[in-house]
Amino acid sequence: MNKDTFIIGFMLFALFFGAGNLIYPPTLGIDSGTSFWAAISGFVITGVGLPILAVTAISFVKNDARELADRVHPMFGLIFTSIVYLAIGPFFGIPRAATVAHEMSVEPFLDGTSTIALLIFTTVFFFFVFIVSLNPSKMVDRIGQYLTPILLAAIAGLIVGGFILLDNPLSAPTEKYTSSPFFTGFVEGYLTMDAIAALAFGIIVVNAFKERGITTKQELVKSTLKAGLITGIGLIAVYASIGWIGAKMAAFGSFTNGGEILSSAANELFGSYGALLLGVIVTLACFTTSVGLVVAAGQFFNKITGIPYHWIILIVTIVSYLIANQGLDTIISVSVPVLTFIYPIAIVLILLTFMNKLFKGSRGVYRGAILLTALVSLYDGLAAFGFDLSSITPWMEKLPFFSLGLGWVTPAIAGGLIGLLFSKNKLVES
């Protein structure tokens, strides 16, 4: 592997490693207890494997997520991909990152919540996000060469302290991890929804390699896989380590979420300096993810609208800033239903990309699989919004894996098979 591959792999690690990725593994650790290693093994298959597959899928088409979605229909490709970039970008993903950074790095030092403090923090946060996003080529180097090593060093400080100083016995697993810890971890990894962000980040990775002279499909796929391997190893190591810290924290009481677990661990390990260390980790993680999402949205909407890139990222940054100041609870209440709807569709598109040659690129397979997946995920999204769907819920509950949030799997397979039987249309490129 050459230097560029390592830099892009480090950059991709930082883009993926947002605040949510800090919160999930400690929760898994404390809940799985003595079944931790089985649970974390399942978690990384979906929590790391799916995002890496998503980025690799983008390299197959040498472009962006729209190229994948166009295989269903060009209009679907435009609408769905625009929703993905808006949802994971200025409407939900970026504002959430900024508010989480404020909540975990500034609020611990304040006397309660403060709208003025949030306003000041987000003003500074988004100013630097905009500055770093202005030049995507330099962004790759700035994050890959400079910010990622700082982030890793801060994380390493927390991890090393945890492994040395936390010597408590593991607790018994909670009920959901008792019978099948591996599969439960597998489902929890799926629920991180990182594959949606990966579809957005794919354009950054592909463009970064193209700028370095790698343009053929074979070279792009090979280079992306190598960068993905670096990213994957880093994510697995960090997930397993902070998950292990979570498992060791069971002796210190009960916690509401992973953020509380990490805050308590940092305090136990480093006292008052622990909050500062965790604040640095969370702020850097949220900052790099926000920059990546701004750049991805800028490159995508520049391509489909022709509006200059710098104007688009300015609009994205301002919209993100305004929404961030509505508060974290508001953002989450609206974003979860939307992401619940689009996530299964994104997963099916990614998996079909790798199976494209098996069905000779039949559009019917894409259309059938996506249509039935969308019907189930629409139900899930509306249910998450709070709509009364009691009249059809009994029917939906009959779907295999429905209780796990995977009710779309069987309809997707059925839709693909039906589409294969009734369609003779082929894609131009496998």
Order of alpha helices (4+ residues) and beta strands (2+ residues): alpha-alpha-alpha-alpha-alpha-alpha-alpha-alpha-alpha-alpha-alpha-alpha-alpha-alpha-alpha-alpha-alpha-alpha-alpha-alpha-alpha
